[in-house]
Amino acid sequence: MDLQQRINAFVKLGDFLSQFTNEGFQKKDNIPHNDLFFDGFKHQIKLAHEHNGWFKKENILFALSGWSNQLNNKCINQWLEKYQFNIKSPKTIAIIMAGNIPLVGFHDFLSVLVSGHHVLVKQSSNDKHLLPFLAKYLEYVEPKLKGRIRFTETKLENFDAVIATGSDNTARYFEYYFKDKPSIIRKNRNSVAVLTGNESENELKALSEDVFRYYGLGCRNVSKLFVPKGYNFDGFFKGMYDWNPIINENKYANNYDYNKAVYLMSEFEMLENGFLMIKEDESFSSPIATIFYEYYDSLEKLKEIILEKSEQIQCVVSDDFVDDEIKFGQTQLPNLWDYADGVDTISFSLTIC
């Protein structure tokens, strides 16, 4: 099975996913095996939401649209053009997936298969409906993928390398358990935004997407602000306002009420607008419905701090602050070459031989 065949399979998957958007479900005539899979995938989307209340239909479809936009010949070839694919004897790479947002482990799945290896997937119980169905679709559009994709709910066995994503605590377990295997072990990371006070209304409104998409549960969600001393938060709260209906969703509202009660009882100082709280705190990982903030004295000193703590940071949202920054509103729209933790999963896969 050559590289182009693998690419073609994922391009067809991208075409299939293009039928499922927040503008509606539209069954297209030119999609292979649509009669077998279209209605079934609608049902899987429904099941995914019913199983996990954080997987709101709107967020599932947002994730699907993001992958549909990336799984085309132009994006995939741009991503892969710098690599040399010459695997003669495919190995099996195990992937332990997180379940914080829909299809969060799909990039690892894609990287392993497009490299030419076999994949053994252990999913989170929070996100177990979507990927097995899409894997079955891949096997139909490219029969040579049959036998290359396995899922397990039990102990991982018979694999040559591993990519595991979890918390700082589970990472310590992974590092010990997989110490004799080539591995990528990911820990907790969060994203930050650097504000100067000169942001436009549109930039702050775009920032709200980085804050609230997926309820802030992703590592690419902004959970921490760096602001200059004397910063006026009125403009920030105005930029967040379009997301105010989120407080009507029970799981989010329960977290908001709980965290607000904790802050009040602990006599912590915080600001809030009825659906979002901001609290001064040096930590990067803030609870749901809360954003931490920290004042800075100078942008140059802040660059040093962010570099020093880079292993805790996934994305830096800013405007002309650092070279690898993400523009406002773009954190949940990564390109295929935007690797989690900056670790190149294609290069890793190609070393397993």
Rosetta blueprint (number, residue, H / E / L):
1 M L
2 D L
3 L H
4 Q H
5 Q H
6 R H
7 I H
8 N H
9 A H
10 F H
11 V H
12 K H
13 L H
14 G H
15 D H
16 F H
17 L H
18 S L
19 Q L
20 F E
21 T E
22 N L
23 E L
24 G E
25 F E
26 Q L
27 K L
28 K L
29 D L
30 N L
31 I L
32 P L
33 H L
34 N H
35 D H
36 L H
37 F H
38 F H
39 D H
40 G H
41 F H
42 K H
43 H H
44 Q H
45 I H
46 K H
47 L H
48 A H
49 H H
50 E H
51 H H
52 N L
53 G L
54 W L
55 F L
56 K L
57 K H
58 E H
59 N H
60 I H
61 L H
62 F H
63 A H
64 L H
65 S H
66 G H
67 W H
68 S H
69 N H
70 Q H
71 L L
72 N L
73 N H
74 K H
75 C H
76 I H
77 N H
78 Q H
79 W H
80 L H
81 E L
82 K L
83 Y L
84 Q L
85 F L
86 N L
87 I L
88 K L
89 S L
90 P L
91 K L
92 T E
93 I E
94 A E
95 I E
96 I E
97 M L
98 A L
99 G L
100 N L
101 I L
102 P L
103 L L
104 V L
105 G L
106 F H
107 H H
108 D H
109 F H
110 L H
111 S H
112 V H
113 L H
114 V H
115 S H
116 G L
117 H L
118 H E
119 V E
120 L E
121 V E
122 K E
123 Q L
124 S L
125 S L
126 N L
127 D L
128 K L
129 H L
130 L H
131 L H
132 P H
133 F H
134 L H
135 A H
136 K H
137 Y H
138 L H
139 E H
140 Y H
141 V H
142 E L
143 P H
144 K H
145 L H
146 K L
147 G L
148 R L
149 I E
150 R E
151 F E
152 T L
153 E L
154 T L
155 K L
156 L L
157 E L
158 N L
159 F L
160 D L
161 A E
162 V E
163 I E
164 A E
165 T E
166 G L
167 S L
168 D H
169 N H
170 T H
171 A H
172 R H
173 Y H
174 F H
175 E H
176 Y H
177 Y H
178 F L
179 K L
180 D L
181 K L
182 P L
183 S E
184 I E
185 I E
186 R E
187 K L
188 N L
189 R L
190 N E
191 S E
192 V E
193 A E
194 V E
195 L L
196 T L
197 G L
198 N L
199 E L
200 S L
201 E H
202 N H
203 E H
204 L H
205 K H
206 A H
207 L H
208 S H
209 E H
210 D H
211 V H
212 F H
213 R H
214 Y H
215 Y H
216 G H
217 L L
218 G L
219 C L
220 R L
221 N L
222 V E
223 S E
224 K E
225 L E
226 F E
227 V E
228 P E
229 K L
230 G L
231 Y L
232 N L
233 F L
234 D H
235 G H
236 F H
237 F H
238 K H
239 G H
240 M H
241 Y H
242 D H
243 W H
244 N H
245 P H
246 I H
247 I H
248 N H
249 E L
250 N H
251 K H
252 Y H
253 A H
254 N H
255 N H
256 Y H
257 D H
258 Y H
259 N H
260 K H
261 A H
262 V H
263 Y H
264 L H
265 M H
266 S L
267 E L
268 F L
269 E L
270 M L
271 L E
272 E E
273 N L
274 G L
275 F L
276 L L
277 M E
278 I E
279 K E
280 E E
281 D L
282 E L
283 S L
284 F L
285 S L
286 S L
287 P L
288 I L
289 A L
290 T E
291 I E
292 F E
293 Y E
294 E E
295 Y E
296 Y E
297 D L
298 S L
299 L H
300 E H
301 K H
302 L H
303 K H
304 E H
305 I H
306 I H
307 L H
308 E H
309 K L
310 S H
311 E H
312 Q H
313 I E
314 Q E
315 C E
316 V E
317 V E
318 S L
319 D L
320 D L
321 F L
322 V L
323 D L
324 D L
325 E L
326 I E
327 K L
328 F L
329 G L
330 Q L
331 T L
332 Q L
333 L L
334 P L
335 N L
336 L L
337 W L
338 D L
339 Y L
340 A H
341 D H
342 G H
343 V L
344 D L
345 T H
346 I H
347 S H
348 F H
349 S H
350 L H
351 T H
352 I L
353 C L
